[in-house]
Amino acid sequence: MGKVQVSQDVSDALDIITRRFKKEVIIKAHAEKPNGWDQSYKELNLLDLDILIRALYFGYSVEKTPEDKIADWYEELELYRANKTNPLNRIQEADFKMIAIKCTLDTLGIKIKGVNC
């Protein structure tokens, strides 16, 4: 079983709480009162117990935001375009996708550093 993906807020709360308490204590507290976390750990409120256990024992990573995913996709396509050994159709496809990404972001009013701002 691999790492679970959690939001940045949940990751921050897990980073703090795991420095203060043992895994077993965290799991027991969450099982008894899943919405009982104080302000310091409020992001854990109502977190699925299975997700919490997997995060504690198998690890967790921060899920990428939509902006991060688009920036990664764009960067990958820039590499395709810059790679002179790619067949012409791959370069044209990359150019088309990059234009599509920029148009989509501009239409939605989203600015991503390195892509459209």
C-alpha positions as CSV (number, residue, x, y, z in Angstrom):
1,M,0.0,0.0,0.0
2,G,1.4,3.4,-1.0
3,K,1.2,6.8,0.5
4,V,-2.2,8.6,0.7
5,Q,-2.7,12.0,-0.7
6,V,-4.0,14.7,1.6
7,S,-4.4,18.4,1.3
8,Q,-1.7,20.8,2.4
9,D,-3.7,21.7,5.5
10,V,-4.1,18.1,6.6
11,S,-0.4,17.4,5.9
12,D,0.5,20.4,8.1
13,A,-1.7,19.1,10.9
14,L,-0.3,15.6,10.7
15,D,3.3,17.0,10.7
16,I,2.5,18.8,14.0
17,I,0.5,16.1,15.7
18,T,2.9,13.3,15.0
19,R,5.7,15.2,16.6
20,R,3.7,15.4,19.8
21,F,1.8,12.1,20.0
22,K,2.3,8.5,19.2
23,K,0.4,7.0,16.3
24,E,-1.7,4.8,18.6
25,V,-2.8,7.8,20.7
26,I,-3.8,9.8,17.6
27,I,-5.8,6.9,16.1
28,K,-7.6,6.2,19.4
29,A,-8.5,9.9,19.9
30,H,-9.8,10.1,16.3
31,A,-11.8,6.9,16.6
32,E,-13.4,8.1,19.8
33,K,-14.2,11.6,18.6
34,P,-13.5,12.3,14.9
35,N,-14.7,15.9,15.2
36,G,-13.0,16.6,18.5
37,W,-9.7,18.1,17.3
38,D,-8.9,21.5,18.7
39,Q,-7.8,24.5,16.7
40,S,-4.3,23.3,16.2
41,Y,-5.4,20.1,14.4
42,K,-8.9,21.2,13.1
43,E,-8.0,20.0,9.6
44,L,-8.2,16.4,11.0
45,N,-11.9,16.9,12.0
46,L,-14.0,14.4,10.1
47,L,-11.0,12.9,8.3
48,D,-11.8,9.3,7.4
49,L,-10.3,7.0,10.0
50,D,-8.9,4.7,7.3
51,I,-7.2,7.7,5.6
52,L,-5.7,8.7,8.9
53,I,-4.4,5.2,9.7
54,R,-2.9,4.8,6.2
55,A,-1.3,8.2,6.4
56,L,0.3,7.4,9.8
57,Y,1.6,4.0,8.9
58,F,2.2,4.2,5.1
59,G,3.0,7.9,4.8
60,Y,1.3,10.8,3.0
61,S,2.0,13.3,0.4
62,V,0.4,16.6,-0.5
63,E,-2.0,16.3,-3.4
64,K,-1.3,18.8,-6.0
65,T,-3.6,21.8,-6.6
66,P,-5.2,22.1,-10.0
67,E,-2.7,25.0,-10.7
68,D,0.2,22.7,-9.8
69,K,-1.0,20.0,-12.1
70,I,-1.5,22.4,-15.0
71,A,2.0,23.9,-14.4
72,D,3.5,20.4,-14.5
73,W,1.7,19.5,-17.7
74,Y,2.8,22.7,-19.3
75,E,6.4,22.2,-18.3
76,E,6.3,18.7,-19.7
77,L,5.0,20.0,-23.0
78,E,7.6,22.7,-23.1
79,L,10.3,19.9,-22.9
80,Y,8.6,18.1,-25.8
81,R,8.7,21.2,-27.9
82,A,12.3,22.0,-27.0
83,N,13.4,18.4,-27.8
84,K,14.6,18.6,-31.4
85,T,14.6,14.8,-31.7
86,N,10.9,14.6,-31.4
87,P,8.9,13.9,-34.6
88,L,7.3,17.0,-36.0
89,N,3.8,15.8,-35.1
90,R,4.8,15.7,-31.4
91,I,6.1,19.2,-31.5
92,Q,3.0,20.5,-33.2
93,E,0.9,18.6,-30.6
94,A,2.8,20.1,-27.8
95,D,2.4,23.6,-29.2
96,F,-1.3,23.0,-29.6
97,K,-1.7,21.8,-26.0
98,M,0.3,24.7,-24.6
99,I,-1.9,27.2,-26.5
100,A,-5.0,25.3,-25.2
101,I,-3.8,25.5,-21.6
102,K,-3.0,29.2,-21.9
103,C,-6.4,29.9,-23.4
104,T,-8.2,27.9,-20.8
105,L,-6.4,29.6,-17.9
106,D,-7.0,33.1,-19.4
107,T,-10.7,32.2,-19.9
108,L,-11.0,31.1,-16.3
109,G,-9.0,34.1,-15.0
110,I,-6.4,31.8,-13.4
111,K,-2.7,33.0,-13.4
112,I,0.1,30.4,-13.0
113,K,3.7,31.5,-12.7
114,G,5.7,30.3,-15.7
115,V,2.6,29.5,-17.8
116,N,0.6,32.6,-18.4
117,C,2.1,35.2,-16.1
